[in-house]
């Protein structure tokens, strides 16, 4: 094989190997730990409740984008949103939005794992 053709082949292989397949960027997520929260009814939606009032219990909360994932140490489920009107421990709430209403942090569009 002539040296010029071999050089061209090696250059093509080197260029092809330089191409890197980049995986799709994962959706951003905000994750934070919260000491407590209260599940409240905002409509006639049955269990699970779409809203949780986290108050000021989420130390260091910083918005890094949706979805918003809150690990809640103690969640008080009121208005029969859960299987029983009780306090649940170690609940994960994944929510689509949040707002500050005065000082409390309120997350909405939530689903729960407990």
C-alpha positions as CSV (number, residue, x, y, z in Angstrom):
1,X,0.0,0.0,0.0
2,X,1.5,3.3,-0.9
3,X,2.5,5.5,2.0
4,X,0.2,8.4,0.9
5,X,-2.9,6.1,0.9
6,X,-1.9,4.6,4.3
7,X,-1.5,8.2,5.7
8,X,-4.9,9.1,4.4
9,X,-6.5,6.0,6.0
10,X,-4.8,6.7,9.4
11,X,-5.9,10.3,9.3
12,X,-9.5,9.2,8.6
13,X,-9.4,6.6,11.5
14,X,-8.0,9.2,13.8
15,X,-10.6,11.8,12.9
16,X,-13.4,9.2,13.4
17,X,-12.1,8.2,16.8
18,X,-12.1,11.8,17.8
19,X,-15.9,11.9,17.5
20,X,-17.4,11.3,21.0
21,X,-20.9,10.2,21.5
22,X,-22.4,12.5,24.1
23,X,-25.3,11.1,26.1
24,X,-28.5,13.2,26.3
25,X,-28.4,15.7,29.1
26,X,-30.4,14.5,32.1
27,X,-33.3,16.7,33.2
28,X,-32.2,19.0,36.0
29,X,-33.5,18.3,39.4
30,X,-33.7,20.1,42.7
31,X,-33.2,17.7,45.6
32,X,-33.3,18.8,49.2
33,X,-33.9,17.4,52.7
34,X,-36.8,18.8,54.8
35,X,-37.5,18.2,58.5
36,X,-41.2,18.3,58.1
37,X,-44.2,19.1,55.9
38,X,-48.0,19.2,55.9
39,X,-50.0,17.7,53.0
40,X,-53.0,19.8,52.3
41,X,-56.0,19.5,50.1
42,X,-56.1,22.1,47.3
43,X,-59.0,20.6,45.4
44,X,-61.1,17.5,45.3
45,X,-58.2,15.4,44.1
46,X,-58.0,12.2,46.1
47,X,-54.9,10.6,47.5
48,X,-52.1,11.4,47.0
49,X,-52.4,15.1,47.7
50,X,-50.9,17.4,45.0
51,X,-49.7,20.0,47.5
52,X,-47.3,20.0,50.5
53,X,-46.5,22.9,52.7
54,X,-42.8,22.6,53.7
55,X,-42.7,25.9,55.7
56,X,-39.1,26.7,56.5
57,X,-38.0,23.1,57.2
58,X,-35.9,22.7,54.0
59,X,-32.5,24.0,55.0
60,X,-30.4,25.2,52.1
61,X,-33.1,24.9,49.5
62,X,-31.8,26.3,46.2
63,X,-33.6,26.0,42.9
64,X,-31.7,23.8,40.5
65,X,-34.6,23.2,38.2
66,X,-37.6,20.8,38.0
67,X,-38.5,18.3,39.1
68,X,-38.3,19.3,42.8
69,X,-37.6,16.3,45.0
70,X,-38.1,16.8,48.7
71,X,-37.1,14.1,51.2
72,X,-39.3,14.8,54.2
73,X,-38.5,13.4,57.6
74,X,-42.0,13.8,59.0
75,X,-45.1,14.5,56.9
76,X,-48.4,15.2,58.5
77,X,-51.1,14.0,56.1
78,X,-54.3,15.9,56.8
79,X,-57.8,16.0,55.3
80,X,-57.6,12.3,54.4
81,X,-55.3,12.7,51.5
82,X,-53.4,9.6,52.4
83,X,-54.5,6.1,53.4
84,X,-55.0,7.4,56.9
85,X,-54.9,10.9,58.4
86,X,-51.5,10.4,60.1
87,X,-47.9,11.4,60.3
88,X,-45.6,9.5,57.9
89,X,-41.8,9.4,58.2
90,X,-39.2,9.4,55.4
91,X,-41.5,10.5,52.6
92,X,-40.2,11.5,49.2
93,X,-42.3,14.1,47.4
94,X,-41.6,14.7,43.7
95,X,-43.2,18.0,42.7
96,X,-43.5,19.9,39.4
97,X,-43.6,23.4,40.9
98,X,-43.1,25.4,44.1
99,X,-43.8,28.8,45.4
100,X,-43.0,31.0,48.4
101,X,-46.1,32.3,50.0
102,X,-44.7,34.7,52.5
103,X,-42.1,32.6,54.2
104,X,-43.4,29.0,53.7
105,X,-42.2,26.9,50.9
106,X,-45.2,25.3,49.2
107,X,-44.7,22.6,46.6
108,X,-47.5,21.6,44.2
109,X,-48.1,18.9,41.6
110,X,-46.6,16.3,43.9
111,X,-46.5,12.6,44.0
112,X,-45.3,10.7,47.1
113,X,-43.3,7.6,47.9
114,X,-43.5,6.5,51.5
